[in-house]
Amino acid sequence: MLSVPLTAEIQRRLGELAKSRGQSDADFARELIEASIEDLDDIQMATSHLESRQPALSSEQARKALGLDD
């Protein structure tokens, strides 16, 4: 189990948001952590894709690659 100390302000804001959603503080914090992990995974995947992508093709090169030019 993980224990994370929070400032009084963060604890207050977390409590208010959890209450407005009808959730406990713990359930809402878990939801926030899960969403953040998914976002970070998406960012990492996108960054890796951008770093390994091929150079852009000109329109002429793209047409040729697609077999649109004779």
C-alpha positions in Angstrom: 0.0 0.0 0.0 1.1 3.5 -0.8 0.9 6.4 1.6 1.3 9.9 0.2 1.4 12.9 2.5 -0.7 15.8 1.2 -0.7 19.4 2.1 -3.8 20.7 3.9 -4.8 22.6 0.8 -4.6 19.6 -1.5 -6.5 17.5 1.1 -9.2 20.1 1.2 -9.5 20.4 -2.6 -9.5 16.6 -3.0 -12.2 16.3 -0.3 -14.4 19.0 -2.0 -14.1 17.4 -5.4 -14.7 13.9 -4.1 -17.8 15.0 -2.2 -19.2 16.8 -5.3 -18.8 13.5 -7.2 -20.3 11.4 -4.4 -17.0 9.6 -3.9 -14.8 9.0 -0.9 -11.5 10.8 -0.9 -9.6 7.5 -1.4 -11.8 6.5 -4.3 -11.4 9.8 -6.0 -7.6 9.9 -5.4 -7.3 6.4 -6.9 -9.3 7.5 -10.0 -7.1 10.6 -10.4 -3.9 8.5 -10.2 -5.3 5.9 -12.7 -6.2 8.6 -15.1 -2.8 10.3 -14.7 -1.0 7.0 -15.4 -3.0 6.4 -18.5 -2.3 10.0 -19.7 1.5 9.5 -19.0 1.4 6.2 -20.9 -0.2 7.9 -23.9 2.3 10.8 -23.8 5.2 8.3 -23.7 3.8 6.3 -26.6 3.2 9.4 -28.7 6.7 10.7 -27.9 8.3 7.4 -28.9 6.2 7.4 -32.1 7.3 10.9 -33.0 11.0 10.2 -32.3 11.0 7.1 -34.5 8.8 8.3 -37.4 10.1 8.5 -40.9 10.7 11.9 -42.6 7.7 13.5 -44.2 7.1 12.8 -47.9 6.6 15.4 -50.5 3.3 15.2 -52.3 5.2 13.8 -55.3 6.8 11.1 -53.2 3.5 10.2 -51.6 1.7 9.9 -54.9 4.5 7.7 -56.2 4.4 5.5 -53.0 0.7 5.1 -53.4 0.9 4.2 -57.1 -1.0 7.3 -58.2 1.6 8.4 -60.7 2.3 6.5 -63.9 
